[in-house]
Structures are given as structure tokens and as C-alpha cells.
Amino acid sequence: MTLGAAEWVFWSSAAAALYAYAIFPQLMFVFAAMKQTWRDVRFLLLRESRRRLPRREFEPRVAMLVAAFNEEAIIAEKLRNAQELDYPAEKLELLLGLDAPEDATAEVARAHAALNQQVIQFPARRGKLAVINDLAARSNADILVFSDANTILAPDAIRALVRHFADEATGAVCGELRVVSPSGKVEMESLYWRYEVALKFLENRLNCVLGANGGVYAVRRELFRPLDNWIVEDFQLPMEIRFAGRRVVYDPEAIGMEEAAPSLAAEYHRKVRIGAGACQTMLRNPQFLNPFAGIPAFAYFSHKVLRWLAPLFLLAALVACALLAREPLYAAALGLQLVFYALAWLGYVRLARGKAGGLAGTVFYFCSMNLALLHGMFRYLTGRQQALWSATPRRTSVSPAAAKGGTHE
């Protein structure tokens, strides 16, 4: 690589990363503020109603679909949580699909299932997506709600999700997933999670919500189609609905709670899988980048594609600076990058020892996320990432009380 090419690589990589993480969120804030101002002006001048949802009670038939593998430690709590949801029991059913579990999940589930809860055990392990497809085919409910075995829903989560379907233009609704530590707080991911929630709020205001949280989202039954071999189906399905012309809504009042992974290694493994799914999404969905789709395509490119490619930008910027280190400007840039990664290592050491990560922990989270994305990309491109999921060791599930009032603080 020539020095001129190295300079171009550094500045373009740095600009792409800066745009994805800093400039794009500011643009979304400005666009959302402009749209809100326009709506306020129309209301003041024309007295047009700004309320999209009708005030009447809306209680469609709902089926909650849950796929589980080895979840004997938490499946009883999941079933109890579903029984306690604030929704008419005669209009809510739960279909629990067991993907050939190797532990006592089936026995525990059958012992705790209520009348409106079906436990369906499949003899051969095929993966979450195949189970979900089979469960959806067994239900004729109006709305399909997707949740995970370890996700505890707030009592009013179902009502919060389905109320948006009173608007015929709505095809899918994404709730808010709150990941908590055993003590009930998010420590390592807190700052970044708030950042992502803020972005999703702005995207919702601009009608360009991207994907969903697998633990708490819903789709209109007639819009569900069986998905084949997708690693992150909770992103793929809402995106297909969005680009088919229906609205995808984010409702922060539809809350689900999950306990964080029990170790840094388990959390990294989860992110690697997400990275593989991101690579699959980029390569198999060029239509999501169609500029004629408007702001959803713009948001997908800026918020997702550039973020997924960020590990390559960061690596390219580091290598380019190393090649240009004879010049003071690039030597300083290289030094700053090395200090940044040293801070990430410090964060890892502190977190591994059970201490508060602080700023170093936030830097570590950012770096580990990008490393996992790169690792997942490599696994997908080399054909090593399977659609089957591995069970994360569970101690217990989050309490329903936490789901009702938990925070990220």
C-alpha cells in the first residue's frame, strides 16, 4: 500500500465510523424534530388529530410463540408469567415448541402448563426458526407475539403491543427488551443501550424502525411467512414487512426483561452469532438498500450496514496509521488508538474480576462488540455458523415485578 493510499484508507475509514456512531444520530434527531414541528404546525393551523390509534378497546386473538431448547431452570417461570399477563385468557394462547431438549424441560413444562398453553415437543432438533414456523402454522390467531423462554413480559406488554394493530397500516410492533444483571441493573451495556433506545425512538418517529427484539415483538398473522435458515429472524421478518409497505412500530411501553449472560464469554458468543446474522442480512438483502425506499433505506445503511462494517473500518484505520506513523499527525492518531484499546483491555480485566467497569468497561463493550461482529462475519463467510442455537446456562429468570418496573440505571 502506498502512502497516498494509506492516507485515503485512514480518512475514509475514520469518516465512515464517525458518521455511523455520531453524525447519523444527530441527523435523525434533526429530522425527527422537523417532523414533529410540522405535525404541530398542521395541528395548530388545521386542527387535524395527531392521534393515530382509536380510543376504542381493541382485543384481537393473540398467540404467543416460544421456542425452547434446554430451559428446565426457567420454563416454569415463563409459563407462570404468561398466565399472569393482563389480557383475556380466552383470546390469548401460548404455543411452546420444544426443540428436542436434552434435559427435563418437557416434563417441567407439561407440569406447569395452563389450559390455554400448548406444549409441543419435536423429536429432532432443527433450530429455533423451524420450531417457530411450525408453531405459527398451528395457530389462526389474528396477531402472533414472539418471545423467548428467558424473557419475562410486563403484565401489560401484550396490550401495549397489539393496540397498534388497530391501525390497518401497522404490520409489526417491536417492544423494549431490558437486559438486567442478577441485581436488577445493567452495568456494562447501560450507556450503549440507552444510546440504541434513543435511536429507535427517533426512527419510530420517522417511520423507519429497523428490526425487532426477539424476546418481545408481534406481527399481523396474515403477514407472517415461513422463514428459511435466517440466523436473526427477528430482524429479517420485520424488515420484510417494512419494505413491503407496512409500518413497523416501536413501543417502549411493551417491556420484556432478560437476565444478562452469566459470563463475558457467553455474552461474546451471543454477539458472534449476531455478527454472523448481520453478515447474512447484508449479503442476502440488497433490496433493503434501494434508495427509492426513502428514509428506511437511508436508516438501514447508516444505522446497520455501516455499524456492521465498523470493525473493518477500525482495523483499516489502525493499519493505515501504523504505515503512516513517521508523520506526526498519524503517529498521534496511532497513539490515541492504542490508548483506546489499552483502556478496553483494562475494562475487560476489571469486569472479569467482578469490579465495576466504568469508562473502561464502556470502551471494552464497544471493542468486544466490534470484535464479535468481525468474528461472526468470518464464521458466516466460511460456512461455520449454524442456524441452531446453543442454550445459555440459566440460573433463574427475571421476576415479573422487575419486568413491570425495571430500569437501566
Secondary structure, DSSP 8 states (H G I E B T S, - for coil): --HHHHHHHHHHHHHHHHIIIIIHHHHHHHHHHHHHHHHHHHHHHH------S-SS-----EEEEEEESS-TTTHHHHHHHHHTSSS-GGGEEEEEEEES-SSSHHHHHHHH--TTEEEEEESS---HHHHHHHHHHT---SEEEEEETT-EE-TTHHHHHHGGGGSTTEEEEEEEEEEE-TTS---TTHHHHHHHHHHHHHHHHTT------TTSEEEEGGG-----S-S-HHHHHHHHHHHTT-EEEEEEEEEEEEE--SSHHHHHHHHHHHHHHHHHHHHH-GGGG-GGG-HHHHHIIIIIIHHHHHHHHHHHHHHHHHHTTTSHHHHHHHHHHHHHHHHHHHHHHHHHTT---HHHHHHHHHHHHHHHHHHHHHHHHTT---S-------S----HHHHHH----
